Amino acid sequence: QVQLVESGGGLVQPGGSLRLSCAASGSIFSIIAMGWYRQAPGKQRELVATIINSDSTNYADSVKGRFTISRDNAKNTVYLQMNSLKPDDTAVYYCNSYLQRSHAYRARAYWGQGTQVTVSS
């Protein structure tokens, strides 16, 4: 069993900052990639940022220069530092991890339960 637990969401004013965390736990052999997605009301879930290692990151154009993704391999944890937040960033943010449970299993994606981020004055 694998669990992804997110934390750090909340209400923030425009221009403010938040830091999201997501810890993966359970039977994990190898984590290949981790990332964040978001879904606003009435919209499809979209990619925010992904990371394989510190030299391999990917960001949505809408968050480039404002958000930073990082990863602590020793803790199986991924972070999303969000600065200069805008009302358009309001959404439920989901953690995603592409991992292998053991050498006997193929790698697959796992999802967290989501954390609400609301940017409003």
PyMOL commands that place a pseudoatom at each C-alpha (Angstrom):
pseudoatom trace, name=CA, resn=GLN, resi=1, chain=A, elem=C, hetatm=0, pos=[0.000, 0.000, 0.000]
pseudoatom trace, name=CA, resn=VAL, resi=2, chain=A, elem=C, hetatm=0, pos=[1.232, 3.494, -0.890]
pseudoatom trace, name=CA, resn=GLN, resi=3, chain=A, elem=C, hetatm=0, pos=[-0.065, 6.746, 0.547]
pseudoatom trace, name=CA, resn=LEU, resi=4, chain=A, elem=C, hetatm=0, pos=[0.576, 10.337, -0.477]
pseudoatom trace, name=CA, resn=VAL, resi=5, chain=A, elem=C, hetatm=0, pos=[-0.314, 12.896, 2.161]
pseudoatom trace, name=CA, resn=GLU, resi=6, chain=A, elem=C, hetatm=0, pos=[-0.396, 16.591, 1.276]
pseudoatom trace, name=CA, resn=SER, resi=7, chain=A, elem=C, hetatm=0, pos=[-0.238, 19.529, 3.658]
pseudoatom trace, name=CA, resn=GLY, resi=8, chain=A, elem=C, hetatm=0, pos=[0.227, 23.281, 3.572]
pseudoatom trace, name=CA, resn=GLY, resi=9, chain=A, elem=C, hetatm=0, pos=[-2.848, 24.527, 1.764]
pseudoatom trace, name=CA, resn=GLY, resi=10, chain=A, elem=C, hetatm=0, pos=[-4.995, 27.374, 3.005]
pseudoatom trace, name=CA, resn=LEU, resi=11, chain=A, elem=C, hetatm=0, pos=[-6.242, 30.886, 2.411]
pseudoatom trace, name=CA, resn=VAL, resi=12, chain=A, elem=C, hetatm=0, pos=[-3.779, 33.572, 1.347]
pseudoatom trace, name=CA, resn=GLN, resi=13, chain=A, elem=C, hetatm=0, pos=[-4.052, 37.095, -0.005]
pseudoatom trace, name=CA, resn=PRO, resi=14, chain=A, elem=C, hetatm=0, pos=[-2.979, 37.946, -3.550]
pseudoatom trace, name=CA, resn=GLY, resi=15, chain=A, elem=C, hetatm=0, pos=[0.777, 38.391, -3.670]
pseudoatom trace, name=CA, resn=GLY, resi=16, chain=A, elem=C, hetatm=0, pos=[1.280, 36.058, -0.735]
pseudoatom trace, name=CA, resn=SER, resi=17, chain=A, elem=C, hetatm=0, pos=[3.105, 32.749, -0.456]
pseudoatom trace, name=CA, resn=LEU, resi=18, chain=A, elem=C, hetatm=0, pos=[2.359, 29.187, 0.538]
pseudoatom trace, name=CA, resn=ARG, resi=19, chain=A, elem=C, hetatm=0, pos=[4.452, 26.034, 0.711]
pseudoatom trace, name=CA, resn=LEU, resi=20, chain=A, elem=C, hetatm=0, pos=[2.858, 22.692, -0.043]
pseudoatom trace, name=CA, resn=SER, resi=21, chain=A, elem=C, hetatm=0, pos=[4.359, 19.390, 1.094]
pseudoatom trace, name=CA, resn=CYS, resi=22, chain=A, elem=C, hetatm=0, pos=[3.604, 15.827, 0.058]
pseudoatom trace, name=CA, resn=ALA, resi=23, chain=A, elem=C, hetatm=0, pos=[5.065, 12.789, 1.750]
pseudoatom trace, name=CA, resn=ALA, resi=24, chain=A, elem=C, hetatm=0, pos=[4.926, 9.343, 0.193]
pseudoatom trace, name=CA, resn=SER, resi=25, chain=A, elem=C, hetatm=0, pos=[4.823, 6.376, 2.540]
pseudoatom trace, name=CA, resn=GLY, resi=26, chain=A, elem=C, hetatm=0, pos=[4.259, 2.648, 2.507]
pseudoatom trace, name=CA, resn=SER, resi=27, chain=A, elem=C, hetatm=0, pos=[5.799, -0.043, 0.360]
pseudoatom trace, name=CA, resn=ILE, resi=28, chain=A, elem=C, hetatm=0, pos=[8.089, 1.937, -1.951]
pseudoatom trace, name=CA, resn=PHE, resi=29, chain=A, elem=C, hetatm=0, pos=[11.010, 0.543, -3.926]
pseudoatom trace, name=CA, resn=SER, resi=30, chain=A, elem=C, hetatm=0, pos=[11.823, 3.488, -6.164]
pseudoatom trace, name=CA, resn=ILE, resi=31, chain=A, elem=C, hetatm=0, pos=[10.291, 6.914, -6.793]
pseudoatom trace, name=CA, resn=ILE, resi=32, chain=A, elem=C, hetatm=0, pos=[10.890, 7.949, -10.374]
pseudoatom trace, name=CA, resn=ALA, resi=33, chain=A, elem=C, hetatm=0, pos=[9.138, 11.303, -10.422]
pseudoatom trace, name=CA, resn=MET, resi=34, chain=A, elem=C, hetatm=0, pos=[6.918, 13.480, -8.258]
pseudoatom trace, name=CA, resn=GLY, resi=35, chain=A, elem=C, hetatm=0, pos=[4.739, 16.416, -9.106]
pseudoatom trace, name=CA, resn=TRP, resi=36, chain=A, elem=C, hetatm=0, pos=[1.817, 18.688, -8.454]
pseudoatom trace, name=CA, resn=TYR, resi=37, chain=A, elem=C, hetatm=0, pos=[-1.414, 19.111, -10.368]
pseudoatom trace, name=CA, resn=ARG, resi=38, chain=A, elem=C, hetatm=0, pos=[-4.370, 21.377, -9.673]
pseudoatom trace, name=CA, resn=GLN, resi=39, chain=A, elem=C, hetatm=0, pos=[-8.056, 21.506, -10.446]
pseudoatom trace, name=CA, resn=ALA, resi=40, chain=A, elem=C, hetatm=0, pos=[-10.141, 24.643, -10.239]
pseudoatom trace, name=CA, resn=PRO, resi=41, chain=A, elem=C, hetatm=0, pos=[-13.959, 24.507, -10.066]
pseudoatom trace, name=CA, resn=GLY, resi=42, chain=A, elem=C, hetatm=0, pos=[-15.421, 23.678, -13.465]
pseudoatom trace, name=CA, resn=LYS, resi=43, chain=A, elem=C, hetatm=0, pos=[-12.021, 23.047, -15.016]
pseudoatom trace, name=CA, resn=GLN, resi=44, chain=A, elem=C, hetatm=0, pos=[-9.948, 19.999, -15.862]
pseudoatom trace, name=CA, resn=ARG, resi=45, chain=A, elem=C, hetatm=0, pos=[-7.030, 18.936, -13.721]
pseudoatom trace, name=CA, resn=GLU, resi=46, chain=A, elem=C, hetatm=0, pos=[-3.824, 20.489, -15.043]
pseudoatom trace, name=CA, resn=LEU, resi=47, chain=A, elem=C, hetatm=0, pos=[-0.124, 20.005, -14.485]
pseudoatom trace, name=CA, resn=VAL, resi=48, chain=A, elem=C, hetatm=0, pos=[1.591, 22.561, -12.260]
pseudoatom trace, name=CA, resn=ALA, resi=49, chain=A, elem=C, hetatm=0, pos=[5.118, 21.191, -11.888]
pseudoatom trace, name=CA, resn=THR, resi=50, chain=A, elem=C, hetatm=0, pos=[7.034, 17.928, -11.945]
pseudoatom trace, name=CA, resn=ILE, resi=51, chain=A, elem=C, hetatm=0, pos=[10.480, 16.879, -10.780]
pseudoatom trace, name=CA, resn=ILE, resi=52, chain=A, elem=C, hetatm=0, pos=[12.698, 13.894, -11.439]
pseudoatom trace, name=CA, resn=ASN, resi=53, chain=A, elem=C, hetatm=0, pos=[15.761, 15.384, -9.826]
pseudoatom trace, name=CA, resn=SER, resi=54, chain=A, elem=C, hetatm=0, pos=[17.092, 18.885, -9.170]
pseudoatom trace, name=CA, resn=ASP, resi=55, chain=A, elem=C, hetatm=0, pos=[18.315, 19.129, -12.754]
pseudoatom trace, name=CA, resn=SER, resi=56, chain=A, elem=C, hetatm=0, pos=[15.070, 17.917, -14.279]
pseudoatom trace, name=CA, resn=THR, resi=57, chain=A, elem=C, hetatm=0, pos=[12.007, 20.001, -13.504]
pseudoatom trace, name=CA, resn=ASN, resi=58, chain=A, elem=C, hetatm=0, pos=[9.026, 21.072, -15.570]
pseudoatom trace, name=CA, resn=TYR, resi=59, chain=A, elem=C, hetatm=0, pos=[6.561, 23.911, -14.952]
pseudoatom trace, name=CA, resn=ALA, resi=60, chain=A, elem=C, hetatm=0, pos=[3.314, 25.098, -16.443]
pseudoatom trace, name=CA, resn=ASP, resi=61, chain=A, elem=C, hetatm=0, pos=[3.798, 28.416, -18.223]
pseudoatom trace, name=CA, resn=SER, resi=62, chain=A, elem=C, hetatm=0, pos=[1.320, 30.052, -15.853]
pseudoatom trace, name=CA, resn=VAL, resi=63, chain=A, elem=C, hetatm=0, pos=[3.507, 29.399, -12.793]
pseudoatom trace, name=CA, resn=LYS, resi=64, chain=A, elem=C, hetatm=0, pos=[7.031, 29.776, -14.197]
pseudoatom trace, name=CA, resn=GLY, resi=65, chain=A, elem=C, hetatm=0, pos=[9.062, 32.244, -12.165]
pseudoatom trace, name=CA, resn=ARG, resi=66, chain=A, elem=C, hetatm=0, pos=[6.599, 32.130, -9.252]
pseudoatom trace, name=CA, resn=PHE, resi=67, chain=A, elem=C, hetatm=0, pos=[6.525, 28.474, -8.160]
pseudoatom trace, name=CA, resn=THR, resi=68, chain=A, elem=C, hetatm=0, pos=[9.460, 26.227, -7.291]
pseudoatom trace, name=CA, resn=ILE, resi=69, chain=A, elem=C, hetatm=0, pos=[9.292, 22.461, -6.968]
pseudoatom trace, name=CA, resn=SER, resi=70, chain=A, elem=C, hetatm=0, pos=[11.850, 20.540, -4.936]
pseudoatom trace, name=CA, resn=ARG, resi=71, chain=A, elem=C, hetatm=0, pos=[12.299, 17.044, -3.624]
pseudoatom trace, name=CA, resn=ASP, resi=72, chain=A, elem=C, hetatm=0, pos=[13.843, 15.397, -0.563]
pseudoatom trace, name=CA, resn=ASN, resi=73, chain=A, elem=C, hetatm=0, pos=[14.658, 11.840, -1.586]
pseudoatom trace, name=CA, resn=ALA, resi=74, chain=A, elem=C, hetatm=0, pos=[15.572, 10.760, 1.941]
pseudoatom trace, name=CA, resn=LYS, resi=75, chain=A, elem=C, hetatm=0, pos=[12.078, 11.710, 3.127]
pseudoatom trace, name=CA, resn=ASN, resi=76, chain=A, elem=C, hetatm=0, pos=[10.185, 10.689, -0.040]
pseudoatom trace, name=CA, resn=THR, resi=77, chain=A, elem=C, hetatm=0, pos=[8.764, 14.191, 0.023]
pseudoatom trace, name=CA, resn=VAL, resi=78, chain=A, elem=C, hetatm=0, pos=[8.061, 16.782, -2.638]
pseudoatom trace, name=CA, resn=TYR, resi=79, chain=A, elem=C, hetatm=0, pos=[7.523, 20.486, -1.977]
pseudoatom trace, name=CA, resn=LEU, resi=80, chain=A, elem=C, hetatm=0, pos=[5.917, 23.295, -3.929]
pseudoatom trace, name=CA, resn=GLN, resi=81, chain=A, elem=C, hetatm=0, pos=[6.925, 26.812, -2.940]
pseudoatom trace, name=CA, resn=MET, resi=82, chain=A, elem=C, hetatm=0, pos=[4.315, 29.190, -4.313]
pseudoatom trace, name=CA, resn=ASN, resi=83, chain=A, elem=C, hetatm=0, pos=[5.102, 32.911, -4.385]
pseudoatom trace, name=CA, resn=SER, resi=84, chain=A, elem=C, hetatm=0, pos=[3.291, 35.915, -5.835]
pseudoatom trace, name=CA, resn=LEU, resi=85, chain=A, elem=C, hetatm=0, pos=[0.034, 34.019, -5.688]
pseudoatom trace, name=CA, resn=LYS, resi=86, chain=A, elem=C, hetatm=0, pos=[-2.877, 35.174, -7.822]
pseudoatom trace, name=CA, resn=PRO, resi=87, chain=A, elem=C, hetatm=0, pos=[-6.619, 34.524, -7.545]
pseudoatom trace, name=CA, resn=ASP, resi=88, chain=A, elem=C, hetatm=0, pos=[-6.290, 32.340, -10.664]
pseudoatom trace, name=CA, resn=ASP, resi=89, chain=A, elem=C, hetatm=0, pos=[-4.099, 29.985, -8.609]
pseudoatom trace, name=CA, resn=THR, resi=90, chain=A, elem=C, hetatm=0, pos=[-7.125, 29.047, -6.510]
pseudoatom trace, name=CA, resn=ALA, resi=91, chain=A, elem=C, hetatm=0, pos=[-7.684, 25.310, -6.856]
pseudoatom trace, name=CA, resn=VAL, resi=92, chain=A, elem=C, hetatm=0, pos=[-7.376, 21.951, -5.184]
pseudoatom trace, name=CA, resn=TYR, resi=93, chain=A, elem=C, hetatm=0, pos=[-3.737, 20.913, -5.488]
pseudoatom trace, name=CA, resn=TYR, resi=94, chain=A, elem=C, hetatm=0, pos=[-2.970, 17.219, -5.907]
pseudoatom trace, name=CA, resn=CYS, resi=95, chain=A, elem=C, hetatm=0, pos=[0.313, 15.474, -5.320]
pseudoatom trace, name=CA, resn=ASN, resi=96, chain=A, elem=C, hetatm=0, pos=[1.352, 12.844, -7.838]
pseudoatom trace, name=CA, resn=SER, resi=97, chain=A, elem=C, hetatm=0, pos=[4.113, 10.257, -7.655]
pseudoatom trace, name=CA, resn=TYR, resi=98, chain=A, elem=C, hetatm=0, pos=[5.255, 7.827, -10.343]
pseudoatom trace, name=CA, resn=LEU, resi=99, chain=A, elem=C, hetatm=0, pos=[6.848, 5.023, -8.413]
pseudoatom trace, name=CA, resn=GLN, resi=100, chain=A, elem=C, hetatm=0, pos=[7.617, 1.336, -8.206]
pseudoatom trace, name=CA, resn=ARG, resi=101, chain=A, elem=C, hetatm=0, pos=[6.464, -0.621, -5.156]
pseudoatom trace, name=CA, resn=SER, resi=102, chain=A, elem=C, hetatm=0, pos=[9.028, -3.375, -5.645]
pseudoatom trace, name=CA, resn=HIS, resi=103, chain=A, elem=C, hetatm=0, pos=[11.159, -4.851, -8.394]
pseudoatom trace, name=CA, resn=ALA, resi=104, chain=A, elem=C, hetatm=0, pos=[8.258, -7.223, -9.088]
pseudoatom trace, name=CA, resn=TYR, resi=105, chain=A, elem=C, hetatm=0, pos=[5.820, -4.409, -9.874]
pseudoatom trace, name=CA, resn=ARG, resi=106, chain=A, elem=C, hetatm=0, pos=[5.687, -2.010, -12.803]
pseudoatom trace, name=CA, resn=ALA, resi=107, chain=A, elem=C, hetatm=0, pos=[5.877, 1.652, -11.956]
pseudoatom trace, name=CA, resn=ARG, resi=108, chain=A, elem=C, hetatm=0, pos=[2.565, 3.484, -11.833]
pseudoatom trace, name=CA, resn=ALA, resi=109, chain=A, elem=C, hetatm=0, pos=[1.118, 6.790, -10.721]
pseudoatom trace, name=CA, resn=TYR, resi=110, chain=A, elem=C, hetatm=0, pos=[-0.336, 7.427, -7.300]
pseudoatom trace, name=CA, resn=TRP, resi=111, chain=A, elem=C, hetatm=0, pos=[-2.348, 10.453, -6.164]
pseudoatom trace, name=CA, resn=GLY, resi=112, chain=A, elem=C, hetatm=0, pos=[-2.863, 12.278, -2.913]
pseudoatom trace, name=CA, resn=GLN, resi=113, chain=A, elem=C, hetatm=0, pos=[-6.256, 13.360, -1.627]
pseudoatom trace, name=CA, resn=GLY, resi=114, chain=A, elem=C, hetatm=0, pos=[-5.732, 17.026, -2.494]
pseudoatom trace, name=CA, resn=THR, resi=115, chain=A, elem=C, hetatm=0, pos=[-5.314, 20.231, -0.524]
pseudoatom trace, name=CA, resn=GLN, resi=116, chain=A, elem=C, hetatm=0, pos=[-7.279, 23.442, -1.086]
pseudoatom trace, name=CA, resn=VAL, resi=117, chain=A, elem=C, hetatm=0, pos=[-5.445, 26.642, -1.964]
pseudoatom trace, name=CA, resn=THR, resi=118, chain=A, elem=C, hetatm=0, pos=[-7.545, 29.801, -2.007]
pseudoatom trace, name=CA, resn=VAL, resi=119, chain=A, elem=C, hetatm=0, pos=[-6.106, 33.148, -3.057]
pseudoatom trace, name=CA, resn=SER, resi=120, chain=A, elem=C, hetatm=0, pos=[-8.446, 35.957, -2.139]
pseudoatom trace, name=CA, resn=SER, resi=121, chain=A, elem=C, hetatm=0, pos=[-8.498, 39.325, -0.456]
for i in range(1, 121): cmd.bond("trace and resi %d" % i, "trace and resi %d" % (i + 1))
show_as sticks, trace
zoom trace
